[in-house]
Amino acid sequence: MVRAWYIKDIDVSKGDNPKAQNHQTPPKYVQVEELEKIGFLYFKIDVENFVSEGKLTKIKTERNYTYEDTIDVSKKGLGDKYEELTTKFWTEHIHPDEEIRFFRDGSAYLDVRDKNDKFIRVFCEPGDMVIISAGLYHRFTLDENDYTYANRYYSGDTPLWTAYFRPADERPERVNYLNWLTKQ
């Protein structure tokens, strides 16, 4: 089951470690139903048998994910681009399309904004599949293990990973997301 909680404000310039759990004091946990209300979907997939299990195939078909690739987010996997890309992933942003990740190895954190603009940290580990709605502000960081391996899914023939960094409130996908959110 998904593990999610509200986090304290993280200020890297003051020495805060974004790769730590960063719980509030006292900890305040979040249930999957609360995440769904902000457009963050969670599925548990069998890592060892995901092809034969069928759940992933069903999700891909229902959501029209036609392209996939993998990403190894680690110093070894990203090589010379490690610092550049992990900094980019950590910078709060939105996308014009859903962001979909199926975590197959390692672990990481996704931070998503709630209705009150507070960050919820979602711990992602093998078997977790997450879908972040277009227009939902979020960021990504590795945890202290400094490694994760995931499948990425896209609609269309080629991967399109376009990030619009905050502030991006005038972007159509953000406006559409906020309109959807007010109805939840």
C-alpha positions as CSV (number, residue, x, y, z in Angstrom):
1,M,0.0,0.0,0.0
2,V,1.1,3.5,-0.7
3,R,3.0,5.4,2.0
4,A,2.4,9.1,2.0
5,W,2.7,12.0,4.5
6,Y,2.9,15.7,4.8
7,I,6.4,17.1,4.9
8,K,8.0,20.0,6.5
9,D,9.3,22.8,4.4
10,I,12.6,21.8,2.8
11,D,15.3,24.5,2.3
12,V,18.4,23.0,0.7
13,S,20.2,26.3,1.1
14,K,19.9,25.9,4.8
15,G,21.2,22.3,4.8
16,D,17.9,20.4,4.7
17,N,18.3,17.0,3.0
18,P,15.6,16.5,0.4
19,K,16.5,12.8,0.3
20,A,15.4,12.3,4.0
21,Q,11.8,11.5,4.9
22,N,11.2,15.0,6.2
23,H,8.1,14.2,8.3
24,Q,6.2,17.0,10.0
25,T,6.2,16.9,13.8
26,P,4.1,15.0,14.7
27,P,3.8,13.0,11.5
28,K,0.7,13.4,9.4
29,Y,0.0,10.5,7.1
30,V,-2.2,10.6,3.9
31,Q,-4.4,7.8,2.6
32,V,-4.6,6.9,-1.1
33,E,-8.2,8.3,-1.3
34,E,-6.9,11.7,-0.3
35,L,-4.2,11.5,-3.1
36,E,-6.9,10.5,-5.6
37,K,-8.8,13.7,-4.8
38,I,-5.9,15.8,-6.0
39,G,-5.3,13.8,-9.1
40,F,-2.6,11.4,-8.0
41,L,-3.4,7.8,-8.8
42,Y,-1.7,4.8,-7.3
43,F,-1.7,1.1,-8.3
44,K,0.2,-1.8,-6.9
45,I,1.7,-4.0,-9.7
46,D,3.4,-7.4,-9.2
47,V,7.1,-6.5,-10.2
48,E,8.0,-10.1,-10.8
49,N,4.9,-11.0,-12.9
50,F,3.7,-7.7,-14.3
51,V,3.5,-9.0,-17.9
52,S,1.4,-12.1,-17.0
53,E,-0.6,-10.4,-14.2
54,G,-2.4,-8.2,-16.8
55,K,-3.1,-5.2,-14.5
56,L,-0.4,-3.1,-16.2
57,T,-1.6,-4.0,-19.7
58,K,-5.2,-3.1,-18.7
59,I,-4.1,0.3,-17.4
60,K,-2.0,1.0,-20.5
61,T,-4.9,0.1,-22.8
62,E,-7.5,2.1,-20.8
63,R,-5.3,5.2,-20.7
64,N,-4.0,4.9,-24.2
65,Y,-0.3,4.6,-23.2
66,T,1.3,3.5,-26.5
67,Y,5.0,4.3,-25.9
68,E,7.2,3.2,-23.0
69,D,10.9,3.4,-22.0
70,T,12.9,2.9,-18.8
71,I,15.0,5.3,-16.7
72,D,17.8,4.4,-14.3
73,V,18.0,7.4,-11.9
74,S,21.4,7.0,-10.3
75,K,24.9,8.3,-10.7
76,K,25.7,5.3,-12.8
77,G,22.5,5.4,-14.8
78,L,22.6,9.1,-15.6
79,G,26.3,9.5,-15.8
80,D,27.5,13.0,-16.4
81,K,23.9,14.3,-16.5
82,Y,23.2,13.1,-12.9
83,E,23.4,16.6,-11.2
84,E,21.7,18.4,-14.0
85,L,18.8,16.0,-14.3
86,T,18.2,15.4,-10.6
87,T,18.2,19.1,-10.0
88,K,15.6,19.5,-12.8
89,F,13.5,16.7,-11.4
90,W,13.6,18.4,-7.9
91,T,12.5,21.7,-9.3
92,E,8.7,22.0,-8.9
93,H,6.9,21.7,-12.2
94,I,3.8,20.6,-14.1
95,H,3.4,18.7,-17.4
96,P,0.8,19.1,-20.2
97,D,0.1,15.4,-20.0
98,E,0.0,12.8,-17.3
99,E,3.3,11.6,-15.8
100,I,3.3,7.8,-15.4
101,R,5.9,5.8,-13.6
102,F,6.1,2.1,-12.7
103,F,8.9,1.6,-10.1
104,R,10.7,-1.7,-10.6
105,D,13.7,-1.3,-8.4
106,G,15.2,1.0,-5.8
107,S,13.1,3.8,-4.2
108,A,12.4,7.5,-4.4
109,Y,10.0,10.2,-3.4
110,L,7.4,12.2,-5.3
111,D,6.2,15.4,-3.7
112,V,2.8,16.6,-4.8
113,R,0.8,19.7,-3.8
114,D,-2.5,19.3,-2.0
115,K,-5.5,21.6,-2.3
116,N,-3.9,24.0,0.1
117,D,-0.6,24.1,-1.7
118,K,1.2,21.9,0.9
119,F,3.5,19.2,-0.1
120,I,2.6,15.5,0.4
121,R,5.5,13.1,0.0
122,V,4.8,9.8,-1.6
123,F,7.4,7.0,-1.1
124,C,7.8,5.0,-4.3
125,E,9.2,1.5,-4.2
126,P,9.2,-1.6,-6.5
127,G,5.6,-2.5,-7.6
128,D,4.3,1.1,-7.2
129,M,2.7,2.6,-10.3
130,V,1.8,6.3,-10.1
131,I,-0.1,8.6,-12.4
132,I,0.3,12.4,-11.8
133,S,-2.4,14.4,-13.5
134,A,-1.5,17.1,-16.0
135,G,-1.3,20.4,-14.2
136,L,-0.5,19.0,-10.7
137,Y,2.6,20.7,-9.3
138,H,5.1,18.1,-8.2
139,R,8.8,17.3,-7.9
140,F,10.9,14.2,-7.6
141,T,13.9,13.1,-5.6
142,L,15.8,10.0,-4.9
143,D,15.8,8.9,-1.3
144,E,19.0,8.2,0.7
145,N,19.6,4.9,-1.3
146,D,20.3,7.2,-4.3
147,Y,18.8,4.8,-6.9
148,T,15.6,3.9,-8.6
149,Y,14.7,2.2,-11.9
150,A,11.3,2.8,-13.5
151,N,9.2,2.3,-16.6
152,R,7.8,5.5,-18.1
153,Y,4.6,5.5,-20.2
154,Y,3.4,8.0,-22.7
155,S,0.5,8.5,-25.1
156,G,1.6,8.8,-28.8
157,D,4.5,7.4,-30.8
158,T,7.3,9.3,-29.1
159,P,8.0,10.3,-25.5
160,L,7.2,13.9,-24.7
161,W,8.4,15.0,-21.4
162,T,7.9,18.7,-21.2
163,A,8.1,20.4,-17.8
164,Y,6.8,23.9,-17.0
165,F,8.5,25.1,-13.9
166,R,6.6,27.0,-11.2
167,P,5.0,29.5,-11.6
168,A,3.0,28.1,-14.5
169,D,-0.5,29.0,-13.3
170,E,-1.5,30.5,-16.7
171,R,-0.7,27.3,-18.6
172,P,-3.9,25.7,-19.9
173,E,-3.2,22.3,-18.2
174,R,-2.9,24.1,-14.9
175,V,-6.1,26.0,-15.4
176,N,-7.9,22.8,-16.4
177,Y,-6.4,21.0,-13.4
178,L,-7.6,23.8,-11.0
179,N,-11.1,23.7,-12.5
180,W,-11.2,19.9,-12.0
181,L,-9.9,20.3,-8.5
182,T,-12.6,22.7,-7.4
183,K,-15.2,20.0,-8.3
184,Q,-13.6,17.4,-6.0
